[in-house]
Amino acid sequence: MGRNSSLVYSTDTGRVCPDCQHPVAQCQCKKSTKVHGSSDGVVRLRRETKGRKGKGVTLIDGIAMNDSALTTFAKTLKNKCGSGGTVKDGVIEIQGDHRKFLQEFLQDAGYKVKIAGG
């Protein structure tokens, strides 16, 4: 390999990150260490249907965790609610209206929780 070239694909590991030279699945440089959450320490639950063709989702905002921990926590919440969901920009989205259940669950977990909106 030349001085200005780098490994992009290996038959042993598949795609390789050009920055850290690790396989893409174990890339160390792209993982976010940014902690999401509000500065006041209050977890807010709200229901939203905007942009979802009338389907309601419960949004959970203000949990102070990094991306990987937030994804793991969201998986736990989705299992407890028995529905699907995702994490977008530090906000957990759970399909359906689960505000009351999530409020009790998060309070039991030690969070200060407010139901925001109507």
C-alpha positions as CSV (number, residue, x, y, z in Angstrom):
1,M,0.0,0.0,0.0
2,G,1.1,3.5,-0.7
3,R,1.6,6.3,1.6
4,N,-1.7,8.0,0.9
5,S,-3.9,4.9,0.7
6,S,-5.8,3.1,3.4
7,L,-7.6,-0.2,3.8
8,V,-11.3,0.0,3.0
9,Y,-12.3,-3.6,2.8
10,S,-10.8,-6.8,4.1
11,T,-12.0,-10.3,3.2
12,D,-11.4,-11.3,6.8
13,T,-13.4,-8.6,8.6
14,G,-15.5,-6.9,5.9
15,R,-15.8,-3.1,5.7
16,V,-13.1,-1.3,7.7
17,C,-13.4,2.2,9.2
18,P,-10.9,4.5,7.4
19,D,-10.2,6.5,10.6
20,C,-9.5,3.8,13.2
21,Q,-8.8,0.8,11.0
22,H,-11.2,-1.4,13.0
23,P,-14.1,-3.3,11.4
24,V,-17.2,-1.1,11.0
25,A,-19.1,-3.1,13.7
26,Q,-16.3,-2.4,16.2
27,C,-15.5,1.1,15.1
28,Q,-14.2,3.2,18.1
29,C,-14.0,6.6,16.5
30,K,-17.7,7.0,15.4
31,K,-19.4,6.1,18.7
32,S,-20.9,9.1,20.3
33,T,-19.9,9.9,23.9
34,K,-22.3,12.8,24.0
35,V,-24.7,12.6,26.9
36,H,-28.3,13.5,26.0
37,G,-30.8,14.9,28.4
38,S,-32.1,18.2,29.8
39,S,-30.2,20.3,32.2
40,D,-32.9,20.4,34.9
41,G,-32.9,16.6,35.5
42,V,-36.6,16.1,34.7
43,V,-37.7,13.4,32.4
44,R,-40.6,14.6,30.3
45,L,-43.2,12.3,28.7
46,R,-45.5,13.5,26.0
47,R,-47.8,12.1,23.3
48,E,-47.4,13.2,19.7
49,T,-49.1,12.3,16.4
50,K,-47.6,15.0,14.2
51,G,-46.0,13.6,11.0
52,R,-47.1,10.0,11.8
53,K,-50.4,9.8,9.9
54,G,-52.4,10.0,13.1
55,K,-50.6,7.3,14.9
56,G,-49.7,8.3,18.4
57,V,-46.3,7.8,20.0
58,T,-45.0,8.5,23.5
59,L,-41.9,10.6,23.5
60,I,-39.4,10.3,26.5
61,D,-37.0,13.2,26.7
62,G,-34.5,14.3,29.3
63,I,-32.8,11.0,30.2
64,A,-29.1,11.7,30.8
65,M,-27.4,8.9,28.9
66,N,-25.1,8.5,26.0
67,D,-26.3,6.9,22.7
68,S,-25.5,3.3,23.4
69,A,-26.9,3.3,26.9
70,L,-30.0,5.2,25.7
71,T,-30.6,2.5,23.0
72,T,-30.3,-0.3,25.6
73,F,-32.6,1.5,28.0
74,A,-35.1,2.1,25.2
75,K,-35.1,-1.6,24.4
76,T,-36.0,-2.3,28.1
77,L,-38.8,0.2,27.9
78,K,-40.2,-1.2,24.7
79,N,-40.2,-4.7,26.2
80,K,-42.0,-3.5,29.3
81,C,-44.6,-1.7,27.1
82,G,-44.9,-4.5,24.6
83,S,-44.6,-2.3,21.6
84,G,-42.0,-1.0,19.1
85,G,-40.1,2.2,19.1
86,T,-36.8,3.9,18.4
87,V,-34.3,6.5,19.6
88,K,-33.9,9.7,17.6
89,D,-31.7,12.6,18.6
90,G,-31.6,11.5,22.3
91,V,-35.4,11.1,22.5
92,I,-37.0,7.7,23.0
93,E,-40.1,7.1,20.9
94,I,-42.4,4.3,22.0
95,Q,-45.4,3.4,19.8
96,G,-48.7,4.0,21.4
97,D,-49.9,6.0,24.5
98,H,-48.0,4.5,27.4
99,R,-47.5,7.7,29.5
100,K,-49.1,6.5,32.7
101,F,-47.2,3.2,32.7
102,L,-43.9,4.8,31.8
103,Q,-44.4,7.5,34.5
104,E,-44.7,4.8,37.2
105,F,-41.9,2.7,35.8
106,L,-39.5,5.7,35.5
107,Q,-40.4,7.0,39.0
108,D,-39.7,3.5,40.4
109,A,-36.3,3.6,38.7
110,G,-35.5,6.9,40.5
111,Y,-36.2,9.5,37.8
112,K,-38.2,12.7,38.4
113,V,-41.0,12.5,35.8
114,K,-43.4,15.0,34.4
115,I,-46.2,14.4,31.8
116,A,-45.9,17.3,29.3
117,G,-48.6,18.5,27.0
118,G,-52.2,17.4,26.9
